[in-house]
């Protein structure tokens, strides 16, 4: 019997077969072209109703988390807002989930599915919070767990938040494969799946996204019960897109169709996430533009044939904040609200402060997550590590922040302003990436209809703003002729 070729090229060539066997799911039945597929059919075929999702999550200490009104923070915001402005700020305390973050929702359905289908264990590639969630859920379902994690730069130095997340994974009983930053992450994931026969608990499967839908439903129901209205805006930390996609789908399921879906990322423009040099020059390992922008502009750059996390399909706005602004709000939350939570979970809270100043007092803005904090995840550890890596940390105007060189912490709340990302530019980048998969001149009407849904625009918008460009208008000439 010949030994299987485990070279990089050979393993990558087998990726579709590995993915199919590791989830028991055939993506080919949904795909109609290089750019289009039946997204809603794929989501429906998970087979779970919302009631079943709630039941599954209740079995493993997930969901029904508190929704707190941040009275002191809201009052502080109103003091610096124009007359009549300053929306009530609420926060969904997802740190109350088993494993300490909303990722427990994402892992819960995958763990149930893996146990139901008879897999002996689960594998996930992640920087950390999701790994801890997978390990926690696997332990409760009596499954083995392996986490593949990028931890170190080429010097063997790990960012303290990532090291802390790896510790959490091990505490829940997982084996953690700790890698240096680089392209081998996906290769090691495929090898591990093939060698173990375990379930692929990817962040981007329909099961993971369906698990987050319960968060959106709870936000809608809890806000209505207390304030007799839907949330006017829900602010969602955006990285790979699953958080936003699942929450938005849950809000829609609950009938909150007028709620503004606002994405928020830390602005790390200029830092490359796969760069060994830049790896430890950032203080946020998730929730930043290094993931948020690439995943918004082409979701299918992931470890499954089609990504169920499609943020532009649901996003109304995209806010950017600086690292210093988030550290300031993290400290403020602790000091005036008595909630010590991890900085990464406070990204969306930072945007909420800026947006609440522009909203009416009777309106309600919901921050849809918090995350646990610990030794490596605490802002003091993050800032100390930044100093060790040559980052200048000082008080001042966060508008002067230069990612990878400075972290400028505001001197007063008025300086927490964030800024708006041009979402239409992201939509056009998405279409350009789709054009790399299939030339725009070859897009069918069904392709255009799918792409329009995927960027929350109409087919006519695509024709007018993208296909009408000289390099793309051959399609219009062909279809109109």
C-alpha positions in Angstrom: 0.0 0.0 0.0 1.5 3.3 -1.1 2.0 6.1 1.4 -0.2 9.2 0.8 1.7 12.2 -0.5 1.6 14.8 2.3 3.5 17.5 0.5 2.0 21.0 0.5 1.0 20.8 -3.2 -0.6 17.4 -2.8 -2.5 18.2 0.4 -3.8 21.5 -1.1 -4.9 19.6 -4.2 -7.1 17.3 -2.1 -8.7 20.2 -0.1 -12.2 19.8 -1.6 -12.3 16.1 -0.8 -10.9 16.7 2.7 -13.5 19.4 3.4 -16.4 17.3 2.2 -15.4 14.3 4.4 -14.7 16.5 7.4 -18.2 18.1 7.5 -20.4 15.6 5.7 -21.6 18.5 3.5 -21.5 18.7 -0.3 -21.1 22.3 -1.4 -21.3 21.5 -5.1 -25.1 21.1 -4.9 -25.3 24.9 -4.2 -22.8 26.3 -6.6 -24.1 27.6 -10.0 -21.0 29.5 -11.3 -17.5 30.6 -10.1 -19.2 33.6 -8.4 -22.8 32.5 -7.5 -24.4 29.9 -5.3 -27.7 29.3 -3.5 -26.8 30.9 -0.2 -30.2 30.6 1.5 -30.6 27.0 0.5 -27.2 26.2 2.1 -28.2 28.0 5.3 -31.6 26.2 5.4 -30.0 22.8 4.8 -28.3 22.9 8.3 -31.8 21.6 9.3 -32.1 23.5 12.5 -35.0 25.7 13.5 -34.4 28.7 15.8 -36.1 26.9 18.7 -33.7 23.9 18.2 -30.7 26.2 18.2 -31.8 27.7 21.5 -32.4 24.3 23.0 -29.0 23.0 21.8 -27.2 26.1 23.2 -29.0 25.9 26.6 -27.6 22.3 27.0 -24.0 23.6 26.9 -24.3 26.9 28.9 -24.6 29.2 25.9 -27.1 32.1 25.3 -29.6 34.0 27.3 -26.9 36.5 28.3 -27.7 39.8 30.0 -28.4 43.0 28.2 -27.2 45.9 30.3 -28.0 49.6 30.0 -24.7 51.5 30.5 -26.3 54.4 32.4 -23.1 56.1 33.4 -21.5 55.9 30.0 -24.7 57.1 28.4 -24.8 60.1 30.7 -21.2 60.9 30.0 -21.9 60.8 26.2 -25.0 63.1 26.6 -22.8 65.7 28.4 -20.7 66.1 25.3 -23.5 65.7 22.7 -25.6 68.5 21.1 -29.0 69.2 22.7 -31.4 66.4 22.3 -28.7 64.0 21.2 -27.1 61.0 23.0 -28.8 57.6 22.4 -29.1 55.1 25.3 -26.2 52.6 25.0 -26.8 49.0 25.8 -24.3 46.1 25.9 -25.0 42.4 25.4 -22.7 40.7 27.9 -21.5 37.8 25.9 -18.7 37.2 28.3 -21.4 35.3 30.3 -21.3 32.4 27.8 -19.3 29.3 28.5 -15.7 30.1 27.3 -16.3 33.8 27.7 -17.3 35.2 24.3 -20.0 35.1 21.6 -17.9 32.4 19.9 -19.5 29.9 22.1 -22.7 30.3 20.1 -20.7 29.7 16.9 -19.1 26.5 18.3 -22.2 25.1 19.9 -24.0 24.0 16.7 -20.8 22.7 15.2 -20.2 20.5 18.3 -23.7 19.3 18.3 -23.5 18.5 14.6 -20.2 16.7 15.0 -21.5 14.5 17.8 -24.8 13.8 15.9 -22.9 12.7 12.8 -20.6 10.4 14.8 -17.3 12.3 14.6 -14.8 11.5 17.4 -13.5 15.1 17.6 -13.3 18.6 16.2 -10.6 20.7 14.6 -10.5 24.5 14.2 -7.9 27.0 12.9 -8.2 30.2 14.9 -6.2 32.9 16.8 -8.0 32.0 20.0 -11.4 33.0 21.3 -13.1 30.6 18.9 -10.6 27.9 19.7 -11.5 28.2 23.4 -15.2 28.0 22.4 -14.7 24.9 20.3 -12.7 23.3 23.1 -15.3 24.1 25.7 -18.2 22.9 23.5 -16.3 19.7 22.5 -15.6 18.9 26.2 -19.3 19.1 27.0 -20.2 16.9 24.0 -17.4 14.4 25.0 -15.5 15.0 21.8 -11.7 15.4 21.3 -10.5 18.8 20.1 -7.4 20.0 18.2 -6.8 23.8 17.7 -4.4 25.0 15.0 -3.2 28.4 16.1 -0.8 31.0 14.7 1.1 32.2 17.8 4.7 33.3 17.1 6.7 35.4 14.8 10.1 34.1 13.5 11.8 35.1 16.7 9.5 32.7 18.6 7.7 35.6 20.3 4.0 35.4 20.9 1.6 38.3 21.3 0.2 38.0 24.9 -3.5 37.9 23.8 -2.8 35.0 21.5 -0.8 33.2 24.2 -3.6 33.7 26.7 -6.1 32.3 24.2 -4.0 29.2 23.6 -3.8 28.7 27.4 -7.6 28.8 27.5 -7.9 26.2 24.7 -5.6 23.9 26.7 -7.5 24.5 29.9 -10.7 23.2 28.2 -8.8 20.1 27.2 -7.8 20.8 23.6 -4.5 19.9 22.0 -3.0 23.2 20.5 -0.7 23.1 17.4 1.2 26.3 17.8 2.6 27.7 14.5 4.6 30.8 13.4 2.8 33.3 11.2 2.7 32.2 7.5 0.8 30.2 4.9 1.2 26.8 6.7 -1.9 27.4 8.8 -4.4 26.1 6.2 -2.0 23.3 5.2 -1.8 22.1 8.8 -5.5 22.3 9.2 -6.1 20.1 6.1 -3.4 17.6 7.3 -4.9 17.4 10.7 -8.5 16.9 9.4 -7.3 14.2 7.0 -5.1 12.4 9.5 -7.7 12.4 12.3 -11.0 12.2 10.5 -12.4 14.8 12.9 -15.1 17.3 12.1 -14.1 20.6 10.6 -15.4 23.2 13.0 -14.5 26.0 10.6 -15.5 29.6 11.5 -17.2 29.9 8.1 -19.6 26.9 7.9 -23.4 27.4 7.9 -23.5 25.7 11.3 -21.3 28.3 12.9 -23.3 31.2 11.4 -26.6 29.7 12.4 -25.3 29.5 16.0 -24.8 33.3 16.1 -28.4 33.9 14.9 -29.6 33.4 18.4 -27.7 36.4 19.5 -29.6 38.7 17.1 -32.9 37.2 18.2 -32.1 37.8 21.9 -31.1 41.4 21.2 -34.4 42.1 19.5 -36.5 40.4 22.1 -34.7 41.9 25.2 -34.7 45.4 23.7 -38.4 45.2 23.0 -39.2 43.8 26.5 -37.4 46.7 28.2 -37.9 49.7 25.8 -40.9 48.6 23.8 -39.0 49.2 20.5 -36.5 47.6 18.2 -32.9 48.7 18.5 -32.3 51.7 16.3 -28.7 50.5 15.6 -26.7 47.4 16.5 -22.9 47.9 16.4 -21.0 44.7 15.6 -17.2 44.1 15.8 -16.2 43.0 12.3 -13.3 40.7 11.4 -14.1 37.6 9.3 -17.8 38.5 9.1 -19.5 35.7 11.0 -20.3 37.9 14.0 -22.1 40.4 11.8 -23.7 37.9 9.5 -25.2 35.8 12.2 -26.3 38.7 14.4 -28.0 40.4 11.5 -29.7 37.3 10.3 -31.1 36.8 13.9 -32.4 40.3 14.0 -34.1 39.8 10.7 -35.6 36.5 11.9 -37.0 38.4 14.9 -38.5 41.0 12.5 -36.1 43.9 13.3 -36.0 45.0 9.7 -35.4 48.7 10.4 -32.4 48.3 12.7 -29.2 49.7 11.3 -26.4 47.1 11.1 -23.1 48.9 11.8 -19.8 47.1 11.4 -16.8 48.3 13.3 -13.1 47.4 13.0 -9.9 48.8 14.5 -8.0 50.7 11.8 -4.7 48.9 11.2 -4.2 50.2 7.7 -0.6 49.6 6.5 0.0 46.5 8.6 0.0 43.2 6.7 -1.5 40.3 8.7 0.7 37.7 7.1 3.9 39.8 7.6 6.3 38.4 10.1 7.5 42.0 10.8 4.0 43.3 11.4 2.6 40.3 13.3 3.6 41.7 16.7 3.2 45.4 15.9 -0.5 45.3 16.3 -2.4 45.2 19.7 -5.6 43.6 18.3 -5.4 40.1 16.9 -9.0 40.2 15.6 -11.7 42.8 15.0 -9.3 44.8 12.8 -9.2 45.9 9.1 -6.5 43.3 8.3 -9.4 40.8 8.5 -12.4 43.0 8.2 -11.7 44.6 4.8 -10.4 41.5 2.9 -13.2 39.3 4.2 -15.8 41.9 3.3 -14.5 42.4 -0.2 -14.1 38.6 -0.9 -15.6 36.2 1.7 -14.6 33.1 -0.1 -10.9 33.4 0.8 -11.5 30.8 3.5 -11.1 27.2 4.4 -14.5 26.1 3.0 -15.7 26.1 -0.6 -18.3 28.8 0.1 -18.2 31.1 3.1 -21.5 31.4 5.1 -20.2 34.6 6.7 -21.0 37.4 4.1 -21.0 40.7 5.9 -21.7 43.1 2.9 -25.0 41.2 2.4 -26.2 42.7 5.7 -24.0 45.7 6.5 -25.4 49.3 6.4 -22.4 51.2 7.7 -18.8 50.5 8.5 -17.0 52.5 11.3 -13.3 52.5 12.0 -11.7 53.2 15.4 -8.1 53.4 16.6 -6.3 51.2 19.0 -5.9 54.1 21.5 -9.6 54.9 21.4 -10.5 51.3 22.2 -8.0 51.1 25.1 -9.5 54.4 26.5 -13.1 53.0 26.3 -12.0 49.7 27.9 -10.6 51.6 30.9 -13.6 53.9 31.1 -16.0 50.9 31.0 -14.2 49.4 34.0 -14.0 52.6 36.0 -17.6 54.0 35.5 -19.6 50.8 34.8 -17.8 48.2 36.8 -17.4 45.9 33.9 -13.8 44.7 33.2 -13.9 43.2 29.7 -11.3 42.4 27.0 -10.4 45.2 24.7 -11.3 43.3 21.5 -14.9 43.0 22.7 -15.0 46.8 23.3 -14.2 47.7 19.7 -17.9 48.1 18.9 -18.5 49.9 22.2 -16.0 52.5 21.0 -18.0 53.1 17.8 -21.2 53.2 19.8 -19.9 56.1 21.8 -19.2 58.0 18.6 -22.5 57.2 17.0 -24.7 57.8 20.1 -23.6 61.4 20.1 -25.2 61.8 16.7 -28.5 60.0 17.5 -31.6 61.2 19.3 -31.9 60.7 23.1 -35.0 58.5 22.7 -33.1 56.1 20.4 -31.3 52.9 21.5 -28.0 51.6 20.3 -26.9 48.1 21.2 -23.3 46.9 21.4 -23.8 43.2 20.7 -20.9 41.6 22.5 -18.3 41.7 25.3 -15.5 39.2 25.8 -13.8 37.9 29.0 -10.4 39.4 29.9 -7.4 37.7 31.5 -3.7 38.3 32.1 -2.7 38.3 28.4 -5.9 39.9 27.1 -5.8 42.8 29.5 -5.1 46.2 28.1 -2.1 46.7 30.4 -0.5 43.5 29.0 -1.2 44.7 25.5 0.3 48.1 26.0 3.4 46.7 27.7 4.0 44.4 24.8 3.5 47.2 22.3 6.2 49.2 24.1 8.6 46.2 24.0 8.1 46.1 20.3 9.0 49.8 19.8 5.5 51.2 19.6 5.2 54.8 21.0 2.4 55.0 23.5 1.2 58.5 24.6 -1.9 60.6 25.4 -3.2 62.9 22.7 -5.4 63.1 19.7 -6.1 59.6 18.2 -6.4 61.2 14.8 -2.6 61.3 14.8 -2.4 57.5 15.3 -0.1 55.6 13.0 -0.7 51.8 13.1 2.4 49.9 13.9 4.2 53.0 15.1 2.0 54.8 17.7 -0.9 54.1 20.0 -2.4 57.4 21.0 -4.8 57.2 23.9 -7.4 60.1 24.1 -7.2 62.6 26.9 -11.0 63.1 27.0 -14.1 61.4 25.8 -14.8 64.1 23.2 -11.8 62.7 21.3 -13.4 59.3 20.7 -14.9 60.0 17.3 -13.9 57.1 15.0 -14.5 57.6 11.3 -16.7 56.1 8.6 -15.4 53.7 6.0 -16.5 54.1 2.4 -18.8 51.1 2.1 -19.5 51.6 -1.6 -15.7 51.4 -2.3 -15.7 48.0 -0.5 -18.6 46.9 -2.7 -16.7 47.8 -5.8 -13.7 45.9 -4.5 -15.9 42.9 -3.9 -17.1 43.1 -7.6 -13.5 43.4 -8.8 -12.6 40.3 -6.8 -15.6 38.5 -8.3 -14.3 39.6 -11.7 -11.1 37.7 -11.0 -13.1 34.5 -10.5 -15.2 35.0 -13.7 -14.8 37.8 -16.2 -17.6 40.4 -15.9 -18.3 40.0 -19.6 -19.3 36.4 -18.8 -21.6 37.2 -15.8 -25.1 35.9 -16.4 -28.3 37.6 -15.1 -28.4 35.1 -12.2 -24.7 35.9 -11.4 -25.6 39.6 -11.3 -28.6 39.0 -9.1 -26.5 36.9 -6.6 -23.8 39.6 -6.5 -26.4 42.3 -5.9 -27.8 40.4 -2.9 -24.3 39.8 -1.7 -23.5 43.5 -1.5 -26.9 44.7 -0.5 -27.5 46.6 -3.7 -29.7 46.1 -6.9 -28.6 44.6 -10.2 -29.1 48.1 -11.7 -26.6 49.5 -9.2 -24.0 46.9 -10.4 -24.7 47.8 -14.0 -24.4 51.5 -13.5 -21.5 51.6 -11.1 -19.4 48.6 -12.2 -20.3 47.0 -15.5 -20.6 50.4 -17.2 -16.8 51.0 -16.6 -14.9 50.7 -19.9 -13.0 47.5 -18.8 -16.3 45.8 -17.8 -18.9 47.1 -20.3 -18.6 44.4 -22.8 -21.2 42.5 -20.8 -23.7 45.3 -21.1 -23.1 45.6 -24.9 -23.6 41.8 -25.3 -26.7 41.5 -23.1 -28.4 44.7 -24.4 -27.5 43.9 -28.0 
